[in-house]
């Protein structure tokens, strides 16, 4: 299984799995129902009404993040 997490520009963290399934647990170890999903977005702005999932609130609140990966050798 390969999981890719992409920090979207001024938006959520996009989680994608190429094969298999991914498990997301809450702070108490209970599993979120992701049955059949191969991708989902996690809120980074803190304003989503559907936490931990993104509901697009980052656009409404003007969320900005500096999340570029460092360059090699830098």
N, C-alpha and C positions, 0 to 999 in steps of 0.2 A: 504494500500500500504506500502511496506517495501523497502527502498532504502539502499543499502550498498555501501560505498565509501572505496576503498582499495588503500592505498598508496603503489604502486608497488616498489620493491627495485630498487633504482636508475632509476626509470621510471615514468610513468604518474600516475595520480589518476584515477582509474577505477571505474566508476559509474554504478551500476546495480540495476534494479528494478525487484522485483519478480512478481508483478502483477500491473495492471494499467499502467499509463504512467507517464513520468517525463518531466518536462518543464525546459529548459535552456534559460535564457534571457541574452541579451548583456547589456552593460552599459546604453543604452538608453531605455531599457525595451522591445526591439524587440525580438521575439521568434525565436530560431534556429529551423529548420525543423528536427525533430527527429522522424517523423512519422514511426511507426513500429519498432523502435529500443528499445530494452530492456537493452542495455548496450553500453557504449562508454567510451573512455579514454580522459582525459583532460591533456594537456601539463603542465609540471612543470619546464622544463628546459629553456623555453623561446626561443628555437630555431626552433620550428615547423613552417613550411610554411603554415600550415592549422589551425592556432590558432582559437579558444581555444582548438582545438582537437589535439591529439598526432599524429605525422607522423613518429615516430621512431627516430627522430633526437637525442634524449638523448643518444643513443648508439654511434652515430658518434662523439658527442662532449665530451663523457666521463662524463656525468652528474652523480653526486653522491649526495646522501641525507642521513641524519641521521634522520629517521622518524619512529623509533620503539616506540610503545606505552609504557608509563611508567608502571613499575610494581606496583601492589597494595602495599600500605604501604611504597612506596619509594619516 
